[in-house]
Amino acid sequence: MFDCFGAGQQLTQVTFGGRTWRETPELAAAQFAVLPVMRQLHESLWYLTEALSLPAAALHEEVRAALVLTERLAAGTAEQLLALDVGAHRRAVGELLGRVSELVRSASRGPDRRGTDLIGKDLRNARLRGASLRGAYLIGADLRGADLRSADLLGADLRAADVRGTDLGECLFLTQPQVEAARGDGSTKIPATLDRPAHWS
C-alpha cells in the first residue's frame, strides 16, 4: 500500500494552488518531481507528531522546532522543494527521533536489532520489549505472541509478517503502510492513530 501521509493533498491544494496534472498536463513533470520530496517531509511530520506524544519531555522543545521547520519547508514553492536537500533534513529528523526512542525505551531497553535480517524468522513469544527494530527486515517473520511493547519499528519491513494476536499498540513509529503490509487479525492490537486493515477481518 502506498501512503503519501497527506503529501498529495498538500501538493495539489497548496503548492500548485488547486491545479492537478490531469487538468493541466504541462504540470505533470513538476508535480511528479515534487511529490517524493513532499512525501518525505510529510512522513517526517507524522513521526515528529508522534514523538511529541511520547514521554520524552526533555526533547519536546527540539521536536517542536523540527516540526515547525518541516511544516515551513513543506509550505515552500515547487522550486524551493526541488532545491531542498530533503535527504539531509530527513537524516537530521531521524537522528532526533532516535534520541527520542532511546529516552522512551531507557526503562526497558531491549536488544538492538537495527537493520537486522530477520526474514522468515520464528520470533513467536520473543522478548523484544524496548528493542530497536529500526529498518529491520521482518518479511514473513512469525511475531505471534512476541512482546513488542515500546519496540521501535521505524522503517521496519513488515511485509507478510505474522502479527495475529500480537499487541502492537505500544510500538514506536509504526505507520499505516506497515500494518497494511502485515498479516494480522481481529485480536491484533494497533495504536489508536492507525486504522485496522480490512483484510485483517
C-alpha positions as CSV (number, residue, x, y, z in Angstrom):
1,M,0.0,0.0,0.0
2,F,1.2,3.5,-0.9
3,D,0.5,6.1,1.7
4,C,1.6,9.7,0.9
5,F,0.9,10.9,4.5
6,G,-1.2,13.8,3.1
7,A,1.6,14.9,0.7
8,G,-0.6,14.6,-2.3
9,Q,-3.3,16.9,-0.9
10,Q,-0.6,19.5,0.2
11,L,1.0,19.3,-3.2
12,T,-2.3,19.9,-5.1
13,Q,-4.0,22.3,-2.8
14,V,-1.1,24.4,-1.6
15,T,2.0,24.0,-3.8
16,F,0.1,24.2,-7.1
17,G,-2.9,26.2,-5.9
18,G,-5.6,23.5,-6.6
19,R,-4.3,22.6,-10.0
20,T,-3.6,19.0,-11.0
21,W,-1.6,17.4,-13.9
22,R,-4.8,15.8,-15.1
23,E,-6.4,19.1,-15.7
24,T,-3.2,20.9,-16.6
25,P,-1.0,18.3,-18.3
26,E,2.0,20.7,-18.5
27,L,2.3,20.5,-14.7
28,A,2.8,16.7,-14.8
29,A,6.6,16.8,-14.8
30,A,6.9,19.3,-12.0
31,Q,4.3,17.6,-9.8
32,F,5.8,14.2,-10.2
33,A,9.2,15.6,-9.3
34,V,8.0,17.4,-6.2
35,L,5.8,14.6,-4.8
36,P,8.7,12.4,-3.5
37,V,10.1,15.4,-1.7
38,M,6.8,16.4,-0.2
39,R,6.1,12.8,0.8
40,Q,9.3,12.6,2.8
41,L,8.5,15.8,4.5
42,H,5.0,14.7,5.4
43,E,6.3,11.3,6.7
44,S,8.7,13.2,8.9
45,L,5.8,15.3,10.2
46,W,3.9,12.0,11.1
47,Y,6.9,10.8,13.1
48,L,7.5,14.1,14.8
49,T,3.9,14.4,15.8
50,E,4.1,11.0,17.4
51,A,7.3,11.9,19.1
52,L,5.5,14.8,20.8
53,S,3.0,12.4,22.3
54,L,5.8,10.2,23.8
55,P,7.1,10.6,27.4
56,A,10.3,12.3,26.3
57,A,9.7,15.8,27.7
58,A,13.4,16.6,27.7
59,L,13.4,16.6,23.9
60,H,10.0,18.0,23.2
61,E,11.3,21.5,22.5
62,E,13.7,20.2,19.9
63,V,10.9,18.0,18.4
64,R,8.6,21.0,18.2
65,A,11.3,23.1,16.5
66,A,11.9,20.3,14.0
67,L,8.1,20.0,13.4
68,V,7.8,23.8,12.7
69,L,10.8,23.7,10.4
70,T,9.4,20.7,8.5
71,E,6.0,22.4,8.1
72,R,7.7,25.5,6.8
73,L,9.7,23.5,4.3
74,A,6.6,21.7,3.1
75,A,4.8,25.1,2.5
76,G,7.5,26.2,0.1
77,T,7.2,26.7,-3.6
78,A,7.8,23.9,-6.1
79,E,11.1,25.5,-6.9
80,Q,12.1,25.6,-3.3
81,L,11.1,22.0,-2.7
82,L,13.1,20.8,-5.7
83,A,16.1,22.6,-4.5
84,L,15.8,21.2,-0.9
85,D,18.3,18.6,0.3
86,V,15.4,16.5,1.7
87,G,17.8,13.7,2.4
88,A,19.8,15.8,4.8
89,H,16.7,17.0,6.5
90,R,15.4,13.5,6.9
91,R,18.6,12.4,8.4
92,A,18.5,15.2,10.9
93,V,14.9,14.3,11.9
94,G,15.9,10.6,12.1
95,E,18.7,11.4,14.5
96,L,16.3,13.3,16.7
97,L,13.7,10.6,16.6
98,G,16.5,8.1,17.5
99,R,17.2,10.1,20.6
100,V,13.5,10.2,21.5
101,S,13.4,6.5,21.1
102,E,16.4,5.9,23.3
103,L,14.9,8.0,26.0
104,V,11.5,6.3,25.8
105,R,13.0,2.9,25.8
106,S,15.6,3.6,28.5
107,A,13.4,1.9,31.3
108,S,13.0,-1.3,29.3
109,R,15.9,-1.4,26.9
110,G,15.7,-4.4,24.7
111,P,18.0,-5.9,22.1
112,D,19.5,-3.8,19.3
113,R,18.3,-5.3,16.0
114,R,18.5,-2.3,13.8
115,G,18.7,-3.3,10.1
116,T,18.9,-7.0,11.1
117,D,17.9,-9.6,8.5
118,L,15.0,-11.4,10.3
119,I,13.3,-12.6,7.2
120,G,11.1,-15.6,7.9
121,K,12.4,-16.0,11.4
122,D,10.3,-17.7,14.1
123,L,10.0,-15.0,16.7
124,R,7.0,-16.4,18.4
125,N,6.9,-15.2,22.1
126,A,10.2,-13.5,21.6
127,R,11.2,-10.9,24.2
128,L,11.5,-7.8,22.1
129,R,10.2,-5.3,24.6
130,G,12.0,-2.0,24.2
131,A,14.0,-3.4,21.3
132,S,15.3,-1.3,18.4
133,L,14.0,-2.9,15.2
134,R,14.6,0.2,13.1
135,G,15.0,-0.8,9.5
136,A,14.9,-4.5,10.4
137,Y,13.8,-6.9,7.7
138,L,10.9,-8.8,9.2
139,I,9.4,-10.0,5.9
140,G,7.4,-13.2,6.6
141,A,8.6,-13.3,10.2
142,D,6.3,-15.0,12.8
143,L,5.7,-12.5,15.5
144,R,2.7,-14.1,17.2
145,G,2.8,-13.5,20.9
146,A,6.1,-11.5,20.7
147,D,6.5,-8.9,23.4
148,L,6.9,-5.7,21.3
149,R,5.9,-3.2,24.0
150,S,7.9,0.1,23.4
151,A,9.8,-1.5,20.5
152,D,11.0,1.0,17.8
153,L,9.7,-0.1,14.4
154,L,10.6,2.9,12.4
155,G,11.2,1.8,8.9
156,A,11.0,-1.9,9.7
157,D,9.8,-4.0,6.8
158,L,6.7,-5.9,8.0
159,R,5.6,-7.4,4.6
160,A,3.7,-10.6,5.3
161,A,4.9,-10.6,8.9
162,D,2.5,-12.7,11.0
163,V,1.2,-10.4,13.8
164,R,-2.0,-12.3,14.5
165,G,-2.9,-11.8,18.1
166,T,0.2,-9.6,18.7
167,D,0.0,-6.4,20.7
168,L,1.4,-3.6,18.5
169,G,-0.4,-0.9,20.5
170,E,2.7,0.5,22.2
171,C,5.2,0.2,19.4
172,L,7.1,3.3,18.5
173,F,6.8,4.9,15.0
174,L,4.5,2.3,13.4
175,T,2.8,3.5,10.3
176,Q,-0.3,2.6,8.3
177,P,1.6,1.1,5.4
178,Q,3.4,-1.2,7.8
179,V,0.3,-2.6,9.3
180,E,-1.3,-2.9,5.9
181,A,1.6,-5.0,4.7
182,A,1.5,-7.3,7.8
183,R,-0.8,-10.3,8.4
184,G,-3.0,-9.5,11.4
185,D,-6.4,-10.5,12.7
186,G,-9.2,-9.2,14.9
187,S,-7.1,-9.7,18.0
188,T,-4.1,-7.8,16.8
189,K,-3.8,-4.5,18.8
190,I,-2.6,-1.4,17.0
191,P,-2.1,2.2,18.0
192,A,-5.3,4.3,18.2
193,T,-3.8,6.6,15.5
194,L,-3.9,3.8,12.9
195,D,-6.8,2.1,11.0
196,R,-7.4,-1.6,11.2
197,P,-6.8,-3.1,7.8
198,A,-9.9,-4.5,6.1
199,H,-8.0,-7.7,5.2
200,W,-7.4,-8.5,8.9
201,S,-11.0,-9.5,9.4
